[in-house]
């Protein structure tokens, strides 16, 4: 079985300050959207690319990597790449239709239970299916609860019972990305684990 020790060695550094992105910070509610209008609009955003950094932090260690994630729901294609600051690939996920291929240490694995395979191979608890929604501030499960900011009416936090575990997602630093208002910083917590995501750029 693939050694999780190698994954730990591949992660270097800490989550550093992000560079500026070519968009406009959200102040108050400049788009004049109510909650339902924004949720409907963002739920139709099914093709996007994000680039930035991700860190996995618990009481024992801190691991960080660069993040590049691209999704095209119309074509049922998706790619997720984690690499070190020196460009060494840690993990690469590709989806074609309903088939997921995960590449770790030069070996390819096929699965439909993506979250379990990622954890088995890397020790990383990465809720990829739910994160496709959580990144946009949308509920993934019917029982997910979203708390909205009183002025901007944008998501401040989201709670979910996903994969029989309790998750808390907190959002900050919203920017106008084209017609959308999207967060560029997220913190995802589950038990002792914190996943911090800093998005340098959204492309839609």
N, C-alpha and C positions, 0 to 999 in steps of 0.2 A: 504494500500500500504506500501511496505517496507520502513522503515525510513532511509533516507540518512544520518541522524545524526549518526547512528550506524557505517556506513562505515567510517565516519570521525574519530570516536573514535578508530577504528581498526588500522588506519594508524599511525605509530609512527616513530619518528626519522627523519633523513635526509639522503640523498644519500651519503653514506660514501665511502671512498676510497676502490677500489676493490682489491682483492687478485690477485697475479700473476697467469697466466694460462700457461699450458704446451704447448706452441707453440712458433713460432719465429716471432718477429716484422718485418714488411715489410719495407725495405729501398730501395728507388728508385724504380726500376722495376725488381726485382730479378727473377720473373717468366717469364720475357720477353714476356708478353702477350699484344696484342693490344686490343683495347676496344671491338671490335666485338667478338674476341675469348673469352675474359673473360665473357662477357654477355651471350654468348652461353653456356659456361661451367657452370656458376652459375645458369642459368635458368633450368638446369637439376638436380640441387640440391633440391630434393623434399622431402627428409627425413632427419630431423635434430632435435637436441635438444639444447636449450640454457638455461643457468642458470645465474642469476645475480640480478640486482636491477632496479627498475623503480620508477620514481618520477613524479608527476603531480603538476605543479607549475603555479599559476596565481597571480594576484595582491592581492587576498584575502587570499590565504592559500597555504600551501605546504603539499602534502601527498606522502608518499613513502612506498614501499613494496618490498619484495623479489619476484623474477619472475622465474617461471619454465615453459617453453613452448616447447612442443614436437609436431612434425608434421610428418605424413607419408602419402604422397599423393597417393601412390599406393593402400593403404588399405582404403583411405578416412577417416583416423582417425586423430584426433587432440586433444590435451589437453593443457589448459592454466590455470596456478594456480598463484594467487596473495595471499600472506600471509604476516602477520606482522613479524617483526624481532623475535618475540617470538613464531612463528609458528601458530598463529591463522589465519585460512583461511578467506580471505576476499571475494574471487571470484574464482570459478572453472568452466571452460568451457570444455565441451567434445563434440567431433563430431564423429558420427558413420554414415558413408555414407553421406547422405545429411541432416541428422537431427542433430541440435545443441541443447544441453542441458546445461543450465546455472544454477549453484547452488550458491545461495546467502543466507546467514543466515539460512542454513538448508532447504531451499525451492528450489524445482526444477522448471525451466521454460523452455519450448520448443519454438523455434522460427526459422524463416528463415531470419528475419531482426535483425541480431545479434547486430550491432552497436547501434541501437535504444533501444533495450532491456537493454543493458549494461548501457546506459546513464539513462534510466528510473529508473533502480533499484539502481544504485550506484552514479549517477551524474558524472561518468567518461566518458570523450569523448575519446574512444579508437577505432581507425579505424582498426579493426582486419583484415579484408579482405585485405586491401591495405598493411598493415604492413608485411604480408607474403612475399611480393615482396620487400618492402622498406628495410627490414632488410638486404637483400642481395645486395642493391644498384641497384635494377631493377625497371623500370617503371611498374606501375600497369595499368594505363590508356594509351591509344594511344597518348594522348596529354601531358603526363608527360614529363618534361624536366630535363635532367641530365647534370650537369657540372662536368668535369673530371679534375684531377690534371695534370699539364703539364708534370711532370716527371714520376710519378707512373702510370698514365693513369687510376687510380682508381676513383670511384665516390667521389666528394667532397660535392655536394649538389644535391637535387632533389626538384622540385616544381611540385605540383599537384593540380588540382581542383576536389577534391573528395567530394562526398555528398554535392555539391553546396557550398563548402568552400575551401579557399585557404590554402594549406599546404606547409611548407618548412622543408625539412629534411637535416641535416648536419651530415657528417660522419667524424670520426677520429680514430686514433690508429688501423690501419689495421694490422692483423696478418696472417701468413700462417697457415691455418687449413687444414692439409692434403694437397691436391693439390690446394686448394682454397685460395684466398686472401679475407678475410672478416673483416669488421669493428667490433670493440668491444665497441665503444662508438657512440651513435646516439643522436641527439637532434631533436625532431619533434615539430614544432611550427604551431599553428593555432590561429590567433587573439591574445588574451591575454594569451593563454595556451601554456605552454612548457612541453613536455614529454621528460624526460631524461632517457636514457637506458644505463646502464653499464653492459656489458656481461662478466661474469667471465669465462665462458667456452662455447665453441661450441663443439658439438659432432655430427659427420656425419657418 
